[in-house]
Amino acid sequence: MLRLLLLLTLSLLPLAAGAAPDRYRLDPVHTRVLFAIEHAGFSQALGTVSGSEGVLQFDPDDWTSAQLDVSVPIHRLDLGDDKWNQATLARNLLDGERFPQARFVSDRVEPIDARHARVFGQLSLRGVTREVVLDVTLNALKRHPLPPFRRTAGFSATTTLSRAEFGIDAWKSVIGDRVELRIEVEAVRDGNAEAPTAPSDIPSTPPDDTLQDAADAALKLEQGNHP
């Protein structure tokens, strides 16, 4: 009997070792990107983007097997002012009408300890793709206390970008180049989660000159307030 149990245990080991990481679906309500960028040397303008969607594969015992594919709806950017939102989404900056989404796809993960890692991946923004490195902290991985009580993973991440590297170089006298990102993510375990639709690098619609004119007017007015 003991021999039989031993053989059964040994036969199951390869299955356990080859088990795939759990699959999680990003919760767009509780996932948000906060960005900070210099405003004419006076302050750091703060904005957020809500509604990100994507898929995470994650095993807390093997960070190197983690994979992330997330879409960020740039058109939902919010700086707290409608005119500034329009100006930021105009074609000489984020060009949100033609490129309404950004996308991050991980390449590899370098664990630091049980709760921290560096995630390397490709960020596509405004038709340009560059490598970005996220400093990630695992906040919690447990059953959610509210219905439907799904197993949930929570992360915080930070990184810094150069907007010029993504071809966003207008209004240098008003807007800084360095963009600091803080990302808060909640992801719910879902074996059926699907990766977001890939945004096209080719603009699908022509630019709206009316929107651009309004954006330029807003930025010129702002610049005029700083003699």
N, C-alpha and C positions, 0 to 999 in steps of 0.2 A: 504493500500500500504506500509506504513511504517513497519507494522508488517511482511509483506511478505519479505521485504528487510532484516529485522533483522533475520528472520528465515533462509534466504539464507546465510547470513554472518556466522551465528553460525554453519550451516551445513558444511561450507568450512573450518572452523578452524582446525578440526582434520586432514584434508588433508594437510594443510599448516604445521602443527606441525610435521607430519610424513614424510615430504618431505626428500628425501635422499640428502646427500651432492653432489655437482657437482663432476664429474669424469674428471680427467685430465691425459693427456699422457705426460710423460717427453720428452722434446726435447733433443735428444742426441747431437745435435750440440752445444747447449748452456747450457749443463749440464756437469760439470767437477769436478773431485776430485783432489785437490792439497795436497801432503803430504810432510812433513819435518821430517828428521831423522838425528841424529848426525853422522858425518863422522870423525871417529878417533879423536874426540875431537877438530878438527880444525874448523868445520863449520857445518851448517845444510844443508845437501843435499836436494835439492828440485826436486820433480817429479810430473807428472800429469797423470791422467787416463781420457781419453775422451770417449764419446760414450755410456754413461750409458742409460739404458732404464727402463721404469717402469710405474706404475700407482699410482696416488694420488687421494684420495677422500678427499675433503676439503670444509668446510663451515666456512668462516671467523667469523661468529657469534657463532660458536660452535666448538672450536678447539678439544674438547674431542672426537668428532665423526670422526676426521681425521684418515685416514689409508694410509700407504705407503708401496709399494712393488717394490723394485728396484734391477736391476742386473747391476753389475759393471764389464766390460770386462778387467780383470787383464792383459790379454795378450797384451793390448794396452798401457801398462805402458810406460812412456817416461821420462828418466832421462837426456836426452840431449846427450847421447853417446851410440852407438850401443853395445859396449862391456859391459858397465855397465847395459844396459837393459837385455842382455843375462845372466849376472851374477845374477841379481836380480830375474829373472824368472826361474833360474835353480832349480833342485829338492830339494837342501838343503836349499833353501830360500822359495820363493813363489810357486815353483813347478807349473809354469804357463802352462806347457804342459798337465799335468793331471788335474789341477784345474784352468781352464782358466777364471772362473767367481767367483766373490764374490756376495753375496746377502744379502740385509737388508730388514727385514719385521718388521714393527712397531707392538708393543703390546698395547701401550697406550700413551696418550699425556697429559701432565700437563701444562695448560695455565699459563702464567705469567702475560701478559697484552694483549691488542688487537693485538700487533705485535710480541710478543715473546712467546716461549713455549719450554718445554723440551720434546723430543720425545724418548721414551724407545722402544727398539726393539732388535731383534736377528740378529747378523751379522755372516754369514757363510763365512769362509775364509780358504782356504787350507784344507778343510774337517773338520774344527773345528767350532763349533757354540758357541758364547758368547754373553751376553747382552752388548749392547752399548747404551749410552745416548747421543743424539745430542742436542746441544743448538741452537735453530732455530730462525731466524728473518724473518718475512714476509716483503719483500722489496716493492712489488707492486702486486695489483690484479686489472687488468683493461684490456680494449680492446687494443690489440697490435696496434701500430701506422703504421705498414707496412702490406701489403696484406699477407694473406687473412683476416686480421683484427680480428683474433680470440681472445677470452678472454684468458688472460695469467696470470699465477701466478709465481712470482719470489721470491726465498728464498735464504738465506745464512745460513750455518750451520757449526759448529765446534765440534770436539771431540778429545780425546786423547786415543790411544791404547797402549797396551804392545804387541810387536810382539811375545814374548815368550809365552804368553797366547794362541796364535794360533799355537804353535808348530814351530815357525820360530826363532830358536835360534842359528844359525850358525854365525861364524865370529864376535864373541862378541868383539874382540879387534879392529875391524874396524867399525862395525855398531852398533849404539846405540839401546836400547830396546824401548825407548819411541818414538811413532809415532804420530805426530800432523797432524790432517786432517782439511782441509778447503774445504767445498763443496758449489758449486754454482749451482743452479737449476732453470731452466725455464720449466714450464709445461703448455701445451695448453689444453683448455677444449675440451674433446672428449668423448662423451657418449659411444662410442664403444671401448674405450681403453681396452686392455687386459693385464693381469699380465704377466711378463716374465716367460719363461720356467724355472722350478726349476733345478739348477745344481745338479748333482749327487755327493754324498759324496764318491762314489767309483770311483777310477781312471778308465777312459775309455781306456787309452792307456799306454803302458809301458814307462818308462823313457828313454830319449834319452841320452846315455852315451857320445856321441860326444858333445852335448850341455853342459852337465855337466862338461866335461873336459875343454871346452873352458871357461866356467864360473869360474872354479877353477883357471885356469891360469890367468885370468884377476884379480881375487881377490888376488892371491899370488903376482902378479906384483905390485898391489896397496900397499899391505902390505910391500913389499920390498922397496917401496919408502919412508917409515917412519921408519928409524932405531931407 
